């Protein structure tokens, strides 16, 4: 069974709106990941940007996306998901097309900011409606909400797997072809949603934007979930920071990284739904997140335990592979459950705001924590110590989880 057929098959029993939104996530990630993996090389090679400027541009894209999720979520609460999703798709089309032709720094910055802000509009709108529909599906006896959110995760991961393959194929032409293909995918998404997305989703009430932030900041249980989720994201971010350094040490190059990333994607696509089904029938949301965080901590501990031996070559890569497997299993327990938990903690009518805030607050934690992590990995401490410290982060986050689910 292919990575694409799994989410399609799993969505067959859901409502037409849920099927549309899950396929939306698949299409979003195919279009996005067809471009993103090749952006840094394009900026440094074809355009000739300095390394620090490439890093700044990539950071600005992340900030304009994750940092503004809360804005997109609030707008979805106020105006409904249809206009916000359509506006986000339109901006993403313009951003990708602009990036394909941008040759000066100001143009590149403008394009990536537009690309990021587009996701800040459509992603929290789609995610909040999937969560709301998942709760309704659960209450109607269709199954657990976490299964719906797991299917959403699988669709996104399948898109993240297929997108780079498409981009690599088009890169044989040039980077502009990659960008225009990404824009073309979003043209299709925009057209499909203009036709299929309802003008008004039944049961969804619109609220004023004002006043929601104050209630959110006083919601201690939700903020505790954000902090725990932020600790998970900080740990997951080590796939791009600590893992490359470990692979370089063990193999003498970063070539094995591609295989480890593929392993992570395939694990999610092939085992996310069975894992969610097994867990959802046995443990609460809190215990599922706690188990996921413990698995992630164990992944770091495996590498810490192996470092004193100084293994290299194929044997030296085994701890890194174990880390990827445990981190991915932890992700499968944490990510869908965190999204499924938000509707229980959000104020009535403000699910979009809270869904966006989950990404924005946790994204800020990752931004601050990544600087500290980079410093930790550059120290002259004994080799197991940085990995043990990283293991302590998700383990300690268990204490932050809200007590009632």
Secondary structure as GFF3:
##gff-version 3
##sequence-region A 1 405
A	DSSP	alpha_helix	3	10	.	.	.	ID=ss1
A	DSSP	three_ten_helix	11	13	.	.	.	ID=ss2
A	DSSP	alpha_helix	16	33	.	.	.	ID=ss3
A	DSSP	three_ten_helix	36	38	.	.	.	ID=ss4
A	DSSP	alpha_helix	39	41	.	.	.	ID=ss5
A	DSSP	pi_helix	42	46	.	.	.	ID=ss6
A	DSSP	alpha_helix	51	66	.	.	.	ID=ss7
A	DSSP	alpha_helix	69	79	.	.	.	ID=ss8
A	DSSP	alpha_helix	81	101	.	.	.	ID=ss9
A	DSSP	alpha_helix	105	139	.	.	.	ID=ss10
A	DSSP	alpha_helix	145	170	.	.	.	ID=ss11
A	DSSP	alpha_helix	175	196	.	.	.	ID=ss12
A	DSSP	alpha_helix	212	217	.	.	.	ID=ss13
A	DSSP	alpha_helix	220	236	.	.	.	ID=ss14
A	DSSP	three_ten_helix	237	239	.	.	.	ID=ss15
A	DSSP	alpha_helix	242	251	.	.	.	ID=ss16
A	DSSP	alpha_helix	257	280	.	.	.	ID=ss17
A	DSSP	alpha_helix	285	307	.	.	.	ID=ss18
A	DSSP	alpha_helix	313	345	.	.	.	ID=ss19
A	DSSP	alpha_helix	351	377	.	.	.	ID=ss20
A	DSSP	alpha_helix	383	397	.	.	.	ID=ss21
A	DSSP	three_ten_helix	398	400	.	.	.	ID=ss22
###
